Structure formats: structure tokens, C-alpha cells
């Protein structure tokens, strides 16, 4: 389990680094582009930020749904295991 957490942390850190680099490159390109008016630059920047927030929400909701499904599956597994144990404990009637 610890190995999986390390892999998840590595992947998360790589994704964060990629986002930071992408924002840095976007900022530099907006800063250096002299042909584009400031209002257009602001519009582009707001669009990118809102897109990022939307993507974060989509990922969060998908993660929440997967976590809920896993929880339900574990509850069903425990219930089935208890039912099987109860069935095995019951004395059989011969005859």
C-alpha cells in the first residue's frame, strides 16, 4: 500500500509541476505578446483559470463517485461474508 501511495504522490507532483510550467509559459507568452490588447490577455487568462477549476471539479466528482462505489462494494462483501458464515453455522436437519 505504501508503494502505491509513493506512486500516487509522484504522479501528483509531476502533474502539479506540469500545471505550474504551463501557467508560467502562458504568463510569459501573454506578457511578451505586444500585438494583443490587455483586455484580450485578461480574457484568455480568465478562460484558462476557469477551465482549470472546471477540470479540478470533474476529477473530484469522479473520485468521489469511485470512492462511494468502493465503499458500497465493501459493505456488500462484508454482508455476503456474514451471510455465508451464518449459513455454515446453522445445523443441518437430516431427514
Buried (B, 14 or more C-beta within 10 A) or exposed (E): EEEEEEEEEEEEEEEEEEEEEEBEEBEEEBEEEEEEEEEEBEEBBEEBEEEEEEEEEEEEEEEEEEEEEEEEEEEEEEEEEEEEEEEEEEEEEEE
